[in-house]
Amino acid sequence: MPVPILTVVDDLIFLSKIQQTAQQVGVPVEVIDPAKVEEHSRKFLVHAIILDLNHRSGRAVELARALKTNPDTRQVQVVAFLSHVQTDLAAAARAAGCDMILARSAFTQQLPQLLLKLAG
C-alpha cells in the first residue's frame, strides 16, 4: 500500500521525531530520496511531502518547484521546515509553491496535528 506522506529529511533528529510521532498518531510515513519523489508522487496516491529545506542534497526548493509545476503532482501538499532565521530560504520556498513553511520549533510543536491533517 502506498504511503500518503513522504518525508525528504536527512537530519536524524528530525527524522526520528517525525517517525516516532507518526507511529504514535497512526499515520504511515516513508523516507524517500529527493531524486525519487516526483516519480513516486506520480505513481502512487501521495497526499503530502514533508520537506527539510536544509536537506543535504541542496535541491529542496527545486524539488518543491518541480512538484508544483507538474500537473501530475501539483495537488500534493508540500510542507517545508527550516530555521526561523532563514528568511531568504523561506521566501524562495514560498515562491516555489510550498503550501506551508514552518520554523523548526513550530514544526515540532505542531507535528502530531499536522500529520493527521496531511494524512487526510
N, C-alpha and C positions, 0 to 999 in steps of 0.2 A: 504494500500500500504506500503510495507516495506521501511524503511528509508535507503538511501545509506550510510550515515555517522553516526556511533555510537560514543558516547563520554563516556570515562571512566574517569570522572573528578568529584572530590568531593569538590574541592576548589570553594566556592561560587562566588568569584570574577571572576575567570577564566571561570567558567560555565556560568555566566551571560554575560561575554564578547562574548563567543562562541555563545550563543543563540541569543543575540542581533545582532551580525554580520551576523549570518546565516539568520536571518529574513530579514535583510537589503539587502542581496545579493540573497535572494530567494532560499536558499538551506536548505532542511529539515535535522535536526539533532535529534538524540534521545539519551538521557542519559540512560545508562544501567549499571547494576550491573556487576562487573567483573566475577562473577560466571555464568552469563548467556551469556557472549559474544560468546564463542565457539559455543554453540548450536544455538544461533540467527544467527551467521555468516554462519553456515552450512545450515540453513533452508531458509534464505532469501538472496536476492541479495544485499549484503553489499559491498560497494566499498572501504570503509576505516574506520579505527578506530583512533580516537584521544585519546591518552593515556597520562595521567598525571603520570609521573614516580614516583611522590611522593604521589600517591594515598594511602589513609589510610589503604587499605587492605594489603599493603606491598607485593602485588603479581604482580605488573605491569610488571616486567621483565619476570617472569614466564609465565604470560599471553601472552606476545609477543612471547616467545619461543614456547609455545603450539600452537599458531596460525600459526606460520611459519613452524612448523614441521608437521602439519596435512595437508595431501594432499587436503582435502576439503576446507581449509581456507588459505592456503599459498599465494594465489593470492590477498588476502585482504591487502591493503596498511595500514601499521601501522606507524602513525606519533606521535612521542612522544615529550614531552617537560619537561624541568626541569630547575633548577637554573644553571647558567653558571659556577658556581664553583664546581659542582658535576661531576667531570671528571671521577671518578671511576664508577659512576652510568651510565654515558653516554657510557662508554666502555662496560659495561655489557649489556646495551640495544642494542648496535651495534652488539655485539656477539650473542644476542638472535634473531637478524634478523629484528629489526626495520628498516623501509625503510627511515625514516627521523627523525633526532633528533635535536630539536631546543632549544635554550635558551628561557626562558620565554619571554624576551623582543623581540626577533626575532619572536617568535611565534605570539605574539600580533600584531606586526607590519605587518606581512605577512598574517594574518588570512583571510582577505577578498579574496585575490587571491588564497590562499591555499584551502579554502572551495570550491570555484568554480572549481579548478583543480581536487580536490578529488571527487566531485560530478559527474565529467566527462560527 
